[in-house]
Amino acid sequence: MANVTLRKIVKSYDGSQQAVKGIDIDIADGEFVVLVGPSGCGKTTTLRMVAGLEDVTAGDILIAGHRVNDLPARDRDIAMVFQNYALYPHLSVYENIAFGLRTRRHSQSDIDSRVTEAARILGITDFLKRKPKELSGGQRQRVAMGRAIVRHPRVFLFDEPLSNLDAKLRAQMRTEIKRIHQTVKATTLYVTHDQIEAMTLADRIVMMNNGAIEQIGTPDEMYHRPVSRFVAGFIGSPPMNFFDCHMLPAGTGLALRLADGTEVTLPDDRARRYADWKGKPMVFGIRPEDLGLATDAADPARRMPVEIEVAEPLGADTLLYFRLGDTFACARVDPHAPTQVGQKVTLAPDLAHMHLMEPESGRVV
């Protein structure tokens, strides 16, 4: 296997439009890194440059310490799994997996050994004699992965491989891909627009936006310590709530005044942390799971009265949607709590997990 390094990578079209804007990424040997972001953010273009399917306008791509900018894709010792399975319909599963090995003139005994091992890892041993049309979508994706695994490449590249599957199968295949990576321990670069895939699969996440990197970190860091409103709003389902607010003095501390006039007093540690923003308009961010229903023990100075507009019971919990000023927001509460549409309830935000952001730059302070 090998490490992958991207240094100041730029991709321009027509000499001016930059799809990728000078990004730097270091992927360790055996690490699973996920590029995530909205459509058009440059993540697939970045993957294709690593694969050798797109030319690099500027910067360097190194695999195992060797610059590969000018190497054709076939000489980079990478294997790629695409969004579409790209299987040969007239060949059996065995022959689809073995195809690349045959073109490289491997011996039949080596082909048998590699295909058998890949099929065992992927759980498709019983399907080796079938044709692709006889397989389900998840089974076909396993075959496509098997075709990559038998190559024993230095780097695996995945381009949104689960986007054509239904929700249940996607969840199953996420588990399979993670299990396979733990078995094969291959250096992997994976592209997706689905933040759940990113959170569940990645050792580290690279969050991209408009051709640039917003943040690189572990799933825990991205979720609990986002550096910007963009990251905070993209990671998490339902996404983080954002409320316009003003920072006001409250005795010796600080309080947030929300759009409806509600004032929420900050704990002492938060008041000290945000002292430099006193008197300024800011954005208060908090995740739905940190907005619970207030109990009798809740601090009266840290309550938010709201009216439920929509309730979504999910079994394990219930999502309550409400409006505060111009913001339509969400709270995740106990499923057994007596709540219904039109009911007025009081929420108690857990301010130990709040975020405060500058309204113009979106930077988390």
N, C-alpha and C positions, 0 to 999 in steps of 0.2 A: 504494500500500500504506500501512500505518499501524502505529504502535506501539499496544500494548494495556496498560493499567494497571489493576490491581485493588488497591484500598485498603481494608483492614479489612473485607473482605467476610464477612458473616455470613448463613447461611441457617438459619432455625429453623422447626420444624413444631410445631403445637399450642402455640405460645408458649413452649415450654421446651426441647424436644429440638433440639439444634444439630447439623445435618449438616455445616456448614462454620463454622469458629470463628475469624473475624477474620483471614483470610489476606491477605498482600500479595505481589503478583507484578508484575514489570515485564518486558514482552516487547518487544524492540526491533523496529523496522521490518525485515521480511525474516527475522526469526529463527524457528527451528523449536524450539518448546518442548514437551516431553512431560510430561503429568501422569501419574504412575505410582503404584500402590499397590494394596493388597488390596481385595477387594469391600467396599463400605460405607465407604470412607475419605473420600468426598466429592468425588472427582475428576470424575465425570460430572455431579454437581449443579453444580459450579463451571463446567464447560463449558456447561451449559444456561443458567446465569445470564448468561454472556457472550453466548450466542446470543439471549437474550430469551425463552427457553422456560420459565424459572423466575423468579419475582419475587425481588428482593434484599431480605432482611430489614433489613440495615444495611450501610453502606459505599458505595463508589462504584466504578463500572466506567467507564473512559474509553477510547475508541477515537479515535486521532488527536487526543488532547487534549480531546475533547468527552465530557461525561458522557452516558451512554446508558441509565441505569437505567430511565427512563420511556419510552424509545422502543420501539415494537413491533419484533419480530424483522425484519419486512420492510424497516424503515427503517434498519437498522444496517449495511447494506452488507457482510454476511458471507455465506459459503457453507458449508454443513455437509454432511459425508459420514457417513452413519449405518452402524451395524453391519449392518442389513439394507439391501439395495440400493435398495428402494422404487422400482423401475422400473415403467413402465406396460407391461403385457404385450402390449397390442394395438398399441403404437407401435413403429416401427423404432428402431434405435439412433440414427439421425440425429435423429428426432423427439423421442426421450427427451432427448437432449443439448440440443436446440433449444427444449424446452418452456418453460423459464423466460424465454428471450429473446422468445418469441412473446407470452407474457402481458404482457411489458413493452413490447410493440409496437415491437420493433426492425425495421429494414428487412430484406427478404429477402437483400439483398447482404451486409449486416452479419452476419446469421445464418449464411449460407454461409461467410463468411470465418472467423468464430469457431469454428464446428463443425469445419471442415476443419483449422484450426490445432490445435485440441484433440485431434482424432483422430490427427494426425501425432505430437504430443508423446506420446500414450498408446499409439501403435502399434496402433490399431484402425481404420485407414482402410478396410481390406478388409471390415469388419463393419458398415458404416453402414447397409446395406439389410436386415440381419437383424433378427429379433425377439429379445427377451431369452431366450426359451426355447431358442434355437439357440446360446446362448453358454455357455461354462464359467463357473465361479464367479469366477475371476480376471478374465475378460473383462467380466463384469457389473459387477465392482467398478471396473474402468477406466471403464465407461460412467458409473457414478455419480460418479466423479471428474471425468469430462469435463463433466458437467452443472454441476459447481461451477466448473471452470476457465473455461468460456465466459462466466461472469458477470463476470469480471475484478473480483472483490470485493476489499475492503481486507484482509479476514482470512479464512483458511480454518480451519474447525473439523472435527476428525475424532473420532468417537466409536467407538472400538474397531472400526475398519473391517475388520480382518483376522481377527476371532475366528471367523467362520463358514467359514474356509478350512482345508484340510488343511495339514500341516506343511511339505511341499515348496512348495506354492503360497504360503504365508505368507512363506517365505524369499524367494521370487521377487518377491512384491509389496512387501516391505520395500525391496528394491533399486530397484524401479520408483518407489516413492513418494519415495525419496531423490533419485533421478535427476530426477524431475519437479520437486521443490522446487529443485534446483540450476538447473533451466531457468527456472522461473516466478519464483523468488525471492520467494515470497509469505510474509507473516506467517502463521505456522501454530501452532495450539494443538491438540495431539493427545493423546487419552486412551487409556490401555491399562493392563491389569494384568500385561502380559508384559514382564519386565525386559529381555529380549533386544531386543524392539522399541524400548524406551526407549534402550538403549545404542547401537543401530545407527543410529537415526534422528535423535536429538536434538542440537541445538547445546547446549541446557541441559536438565536434568531437574529437575522439581519432584516430590520424594518426599513423598507425603501419607500420613498415618496418623491415623485416628480424627478426621477433620475438620480437622486441623491440618497444617502443613508441617513435616516433619522436617529437610529439607535442600534447598537449591537449588544446583546446580553443574553443571559439564560432566560428561560420562560418565567422563572420567578422574578427576576429583575425587571423584565418587560411589564409584568402584571402589577407588581407592587411598587416599582420605582421607575415609572416612565419619565422621560426627560421632556416630553412635549405633549400638548393637547392632542396632536395627531396620533401619537403612539397610545396614549391613554384611551382615546376613543376607538381605536382600531382593535386593540386587544381586549377581550372580555365579551361575554354574551350572557345577558344583554350588555350593551356598552355602558361605560361610565356616564353618569349624569353630570351636566355642566350648568351651573347657575351663575348668572351675573350677580355681583355683590359689591359692596363697599366695605373697606376695613375701617372700623370706628373704634375710638377709645372706649373702654368699658371698665371703669374704676382704674385699677393699676394695670389692666390687661387690654385685650382686644376682643371685638365681636364682629361677626359678619352680618351686615344688613342685606337681606335678600330682596328680590324685586317686589314682593308683596308686602314689604315692611317688616317681616319677621326678622328678629335679631337672634343670632346664635353665638353665645359666648364661647371663646376658645379656651382650651386648657392652657395652663401656664407655660408648658414647654412649647406649644404652638404659638402662643402670643409672643414669646421671646424670639422664636424663629422668624416670625413674620413682622417684626417690629418696624423694619425699614419700609414696609408697604402701608403703614398706617395712613389713612386719609385718601387712599387711592382706589379707583375702580379696579376690580380684579375678577377672576373667574374661580368659583368654588367647584371642585370636582370631587365626586364621591360615587363609589360603585353601589349598585342596587343592593348587594348583600350587606352593605354597611349602613343601610337605611332600614332599621327594624322598627316595629311598633313599640311605642313608648310604654314602659311599665311604670308602676307607682314609684319605683326607686329611681327612675330616670331624673336627671338634673333638670329642673324647670327652666333653667336658662339655656338648655340645649334641646329644644323641642321645635318641631315643624308641623303645624296643623295644616292638613290638606284634605281634599275631597276626592274620593276614588271615582275615576271615570271609566276605567276598564279593569277587570280582574281576570287573570289567566291561571287557573289551577293546573299545575303540572305534576301533581302527585307528591313528589318529594318536597316541593315548596309551591308557593303561589306568588305570581308577579302582580303587583298593584301599580297601575298607571294613573298618574295625577298631573295636574297642571299647576305650575308655580310661576306667576308672571307670564311670560311668553314661552316658557320652557315646558315641554311635555316630558315627564320623567318617570322613572320606574323604581320601585322598591321590591326586594325579594323577602318574603315573610314566611312564617310558619304556616303550613297548609291547614292546620287546625284552628287558626285564628278566625273568629267570626267576622268576616269582611264581605261587603257586597257593594255593588255599584251605587253611587249616590251617597254613600256613608261618609261622614267626616271622621277622620282618624288623626292621631298625632304620631309622628315619626320621631325617632331619636337617632340622629346620625352618630356613628362611631367616628369621632374626630381624630382618633389615633391613626386612621387610615385615609384621612382627607388629603387633597392636593390643592394647591393654590397656584394659579397660572396668570401670566400677564396677558391681557386681552388682545393685544396687537401681535406680539411675537408667538404667543401660545406656549412660551417657555414655562416649565414647572419651576417654581422658586423654592 
